[in-house]
């Protein structure tokens, strides 16, 4: 008997879902790295383990592609919610998902999209992100530090984000972000319309980052002197809608499950 898995994505930020209600899988860093490797594994930006605690809601045990543990993932929680609905573990409509960043209420819509209450987007300071390659090698971009349950540095810039080389992690102030940071580069397309690229800690550049889109909107609003507002955010993998309020923020976007199968147990044990 193999180990059940599913593959899904939210605006092309892709994940391996491991149903493990009784938390019996030994999900080591080596296994996560192998699963997420696009040559020797299934390939993904991260792993979503589905665990049922003794008390409380279904828990999203999220791991980055490098095996590190992350507090929250906005695209991942949408995929997680879609899995719970399609597996019959939750009904369409509203329910709550647990995460290391706290409980997250979600609303699963009939069209497959999911709205997530992301909690407050807290502006905590400012910093700079320095690119290490490409035409803007050594250039420092001013950014706004935003806590969305995990750390972000969102840099709103007039430089077209399509021209940036995000092949290496942008430099940042380790005193401001001692555990690393997700870095967003953001263009304003118009009132309430943004474009973003992102380098995620522990992963690299991804097609999308849900918490990053919330941070991008919060940084844009902060720069215009606003505390609340709504924007669409275009990412490489599609588009999401973010609403930032004084007490919380919501993220709405697609969630797709595209495959399921079994991992070979001998392969798993060899890791």
C-alpha positions in Angstrom: 0.0 0.0 0.0 1.5 3.3 -1.0 1.2 6.8 0.5 -1.7 8.9 -0.9 -0.9 12.2 -2.4 -2.6 14.9 -4.5 -1.2 17.7 -6.6 -2.8 21.1 -6.8 -2.0 24.8 -7.4 -3.3 28.3 -6.6 -2.4 30.7 -9.4 0.3 28.2 -10.4 1.9 28.2 -7.0 1.9 24.4 -6.8 1.8 22.0 -3.9 1.8 18.3 -2.9 -1.1 17.5 -0.6 -0.4 14.6 1.8 -3.6 13.4 3.7 -2.3 12.3 7.1 -5.2 12.8 9.5 -3.6 10.8 12.3 -0.1 12.4 11.8 1.6 9.1 11.3 3.9 10.2 8.4 7.5 11.1 9.4 7.7 14.1 7.1 11.4 14.8 7.3 13.3 17.7 5.5 14.9 15.1 3.2 11.5 13.7 2.2 10.0 17.2 1.6 13.0 18.2 -0.6 12.8 15.0 -2.6 9.0 15.3 -3.1 9.3 18.9 -4.3 12.3 18.3 -6.6 11.1 18.7 -10.2 13.5 16.0 -11.4 13.7 13.3 -8.8 10.3 13.9 -7.2 6.8 15.1 -8.1 7.8 18.7 -8.2 6.2 21.5 -6.2 6.8 24.7 -4.3 5.8 23.1 -1.0 4.0 20.4 0.8 0.6 20.6 2.6 0.1 17.8 5.1 -3.5 17.4 6.2 -3.7 16.6 9.9 -6.7 16.4 12.3 -5.8 17.4 15.8 -7.6 16.0 18.8 -9.4 19.3 19.1 -10.0 22.2 16.7 -10.1 22.4 12.9 -8.1 20.6 10.2 -4.5 21.7 10.5 -2.4 22.7 7.5 1.2 21.6 8.2 3.0 23.5 5.5 6.6 22.9 4.4 8.7 24.9 1.9 10.4 23.1 -0.9 13.7 23.1 1.0 12.0 21.3 3.9 11.8 24.2 6.2 8.6 24.9 8.2 6.6 28.0 7.3 3.9 29.8 9.3 1.4 30.4 6.5 0.8 30.1 2.8 -2.1 32.0 1.2 -2.2 30.0 -2.0 -1.6 26.8 -0.1 -4.5 27.4 2.3 -6.9 27.8 -0.7 -5.7 24.4 -2.2 -6.0 22.9 1.3 -9.6 24.1 1.6 -10.4 22.8 -1.9 -9.0 19.4 -0.9 -11.2 19.3 2.3 -14.3 20.0 0.3 -13.6 17.5 -2.5 -12.7 14.8 0.0 -16.0 15.4 1.8 -14.2 16.5 5.0 -15.8 19.9 4.8 -18.8 21.4 3.0 -18.8 24.2 0.5 -19.2 27.5 2.3 -17.5 28.7 5.4 -15.2 26.7 7.7 -11.9 27.2 9.6 -8.4 25.9 8.9 -5.7 25.8 11.5 -2.1 26.9 10.7 1.0 27.9 12.6 0.0 31.5 12.1 -3.4 30.8 13.8 -6.8 29.8 12.6 -7.9 31.0 9.2 -11.6 31.2 8.3 -12.2 30.3 4.6 -15.2 30.5 2.2 -15.1 27.8 -0.5 -17.1 29.0 -3.5 -19.0 26.8 -6.0 -16.7 27.9 -8.9 -13.7 26.4 -7.2 -12.3 29.7 -5.9 -11.7 30.2 -2.2 -11.7 33.4 0.0 -9.3 33.3 3.0 -9.5 35.6 6.0 -5.7 36.2 6.2 -5.8 38.1 9.5 -4.3 41.5 9.8 -1.5 42.7 7.5 0.7 44.6 9.9 3.2 47.2 8.6 6.2 46.8 10.9 8.9 49.1 9.3 10.9 49.7 6.2 13.9 48.1 4.6 15.7 47.5 1.4 16.1 44.5 -1.0 19.2 44.3 -3.1 19.3 42.3 -6.3 22.3 40.1 -6.8 22.2 39.5 -10.6 20.9 40.8 -13.9 20.7 44.4 -15.2 19.9 45.7 -11.7 22.7 43.8 -9.9 23.5 45.7 -6.7 20.5 48.0 -6.9 18.7 48.4 -3.6 14.9 48.8 -3.7 13.1 50.5 -0.9 10.4 48.2 0.7 7.8 48.1 3.4 8.0 45.3 6.0 4.6 43.6 6.4 3.7 40.7 8.7 1.0 38.5 7.3 1.6 35.7 9.7 5.0 35.3 7.9 7.5 38.1 7.0 7.5 40.1 3.8 9.3 43.0 2.3 7.2 44.5 -0.4 9.0 46.9 -2.7 6.7 49.2 -4.8 8.8 50.4 -7.7 8.5 52.1 -11.1 11.0 49.6 -12.6 9.0 47.1 -14.6 9.0 43.9 -12.6 9.4 41.9 -15.8 12.9 43.3 -16.2 14.2 42.0 -12.8 16.3 38.9 -12.4 15.1 37.0 -9.3 17.3 34.0 -9.8 19.1 34.5 -6.5 17.7 35.6 -3.1 17.6 39.4 -2.8 19.8 40.8 -0.1 18.1 42.0 3.0 18.8 43.3 6.6 19.2 40.2 8.8 18.5 42.2 11.9 15.1 43.1 10.5 14.4 39.6 9.2 16.4 37.2 11.3 14.5 34.2 9.9 14.6 35.2 6.3 11.9 37.1 4.3 9.7 36.8 1.3 10.5 39.7 -1.1 7.9 41.2 -3.5 8.5 43.7 -6.3 5.3 45.5 -7.2 4.2 47.8 -10.0 1.1 50.0 -9.8 -0.9 49.5 -13.0 -3.7 51.8 -12.0 -6.0 52.6 -9.1 -6.7 49.2 -7.4 -4.6 47.2 -9.9 -1.1 45.9 -9.2 1.5 43.5 -10.8 3.9 41.5 -8.6 6.8 39.1 -8.8 8.1 37.4 -5.7 11.1 35.6 -4.4 10.0 33.3 -1.6 12.3 32.2 1.2 13.2 28.6 1.1 11.8 28.2 -2.5 13.0 30.9 -4.9 10.9 32.8 -7.4 7.4 31.3 -7.6 4.5 31.9 -10.0 2.5 33.4 -7.1 2.6 33.9 -3.4 -0.8 34.5 -1.6 0.6 36.1 1.5 2.9 38.1 -0.7 -0.1 39.6 -2.6 -1.6 40.7 0.7 1.7 42.3 1.7 1.9 44.0 -1.7 -1.5 45.6 -1.4 -0.8 46.6 2.2 2.5 48.2 1.2 0.8 50.0 -1.7 -1.9 51.4 0.6 0.6 52.4 3.2 2.5 54.3 0.5 -0.6 56.3 -0.4 -1.5 57.0 3.2 -4.5 54.6 3.3 -5.2 51.9 5.9 -7.8 50.0 3.9 -8.6 49.3 0.3 -9.0 46.7 -2.4 -6.9 45.7 -5.4 -6.4 43.0 -8.0 -2.9 41.6 -8.1 -1.5 40.1 -11.4 1.1 37.4 -10.7 2.9 35.2 -13.2 0.3 32.5 -12.6 -2.9 34.5 -12.8 -4.8 37.0 -10.7 -6.1 37.3 -7.2 -8.2 39.9 -5.4 -7.1 41.3 -2.0 -9.1 43.4 0.4 -7.2 45.0 3.3 -9.1 46.4 6.2 -7.9 47.9 9.5 -8.4 44.6 11.5 -8.0 42.0 8.8 -7.4 41.2 5.1 -9.0 38.7 2.7 -7.5 36.9 -0.3 -9.7 35.4 -3.1 -8.4 33.3 -5.9 -8.6 30.0 -7.7 -7.7 26.6 -6.2 -7.2 23.6 -8.5 -6.6 19.9 -7.8 -5.2 18.3 -10.9 -3.9 14.8 -9.9 -3.9 12.1 -7.3 -2.0 8.9 -6.8 0.3 6.9 -4.5 3.9 7.4 -3.5 6.0 4.2 -3.6 6.6 3.2 0.0 10.1 1.8 -0.8 11.0 5.2 -2.3 9.7 7.0 0.8 11.5 4.7 3.1 14.8 5.1 1.2 14.8 8.8 2.1 
